[in-house]
Amino acid sequence: MAVDIAGRRGIIRRYFDHLPVSDATPVVTLDEGDTPLIFSERLSNEVDAEVWLKYEGLNPTGSFKDRGMTLAISKALEEGSDAVLCASTGNTSASAAAYAARGGLTCGVLIPRGNVALGKLAQALVHGATVLEIEGNFDRALELSRELADRYPVTLVNSVNPFRIEGQKTAAFEIAQALGRAPDLHVMPVGNAGNITAYWRGYSEARRANWISDTPIMYGFQAEGASPIVRGAVVDEPDTIATAIRIGNPASWKGALQAAEESEGAIRSVPDDEIVLGYRSLAREGLFVELASAASIAGLRQLKASGAVPSGAVVVCVLTGHGLKDPDSAIGDGPRPQIVEANVEAILAKLELA
Ligand code: AN7
């Protein structure tokens, strides 16, 4: 029986006419995209608005990176490359490793030693990437990756690769189509700033295609200890509990500023303790995300406090990565499982049912 692989799964096939692809492009896909836009009753009540959560953790490798990686790897293959390379705080490496494996390419990743969540490291390793930990931070790893890709026959698949941004813009298409309109406000975390650049491009193209008649006001949130765009200067030693966005010299700095300026929004920062509060409140609503993703919720609360969320506004917060990538942060110094004797009475007492 012939297997139908021409169905419209994966962002390349679904948005073929809006991406730099042709029938000659070999499509390397894991059926990424088409993630849910989940209504949050609690956050909506809290900020007196209509709050929707774009749950990107449900992509195949558990983050939004897959949207860009399907295109970057497909184009690398089309161009005859047989090796890809990236620097990463974790998610890019997990995604690159998976899509490279899918496409039969070799993959090298440079990660900052000691600052990558264990689940992300496990993903890169299990998919067969060569994982190199450097004595240095993400920004240094990216510098080295760029230099290597300039001098040797390897394709860089960080978001400085334009196909990454092109693929990631499809998340804005999905939001526009799911809501049938543009949100009033769009709120998301910012690290290397590729994703906010991609969303702004996506919304702008969706408006040009007349899928929506407006574009949202864009708000990007960095972690306070890693907020070069907010400070207007490179941060040499960025630090935050949200390791995914522990970045001091974002590659798409200009793209982030452009999104903020053209949409009349802003790039702001949130402190780690508010990121943790956002993380915990999402978890108590049934949504397990990674810490960096919770910058969206901390950001929403900050916007509300500053009067920037009009009553009844339609707001989208992007939840960029899945919480299962980083169980250490989830367990932290919180409650542990309790040991109990294997009998009904003892269990009842613990459950306070009797
Ligand atoms: C969960 O994986 O930079 O502003 O190397 O993993 O587009 O960088 C990850 C970034 C937000 C920030 N949320 O997005 C990497 C990496 C999560 C992330 C971001 C990242 P960008």
Residues whose N, C-alpha, C, O or C-beta is under 5 A from the ligand:
A	BS01	AN7	A87 S88 T89 G90 N91 T92 S93 P189 V190 G191 N192 A193 G194 N195 I196 A244 A292 S293 T320 G321
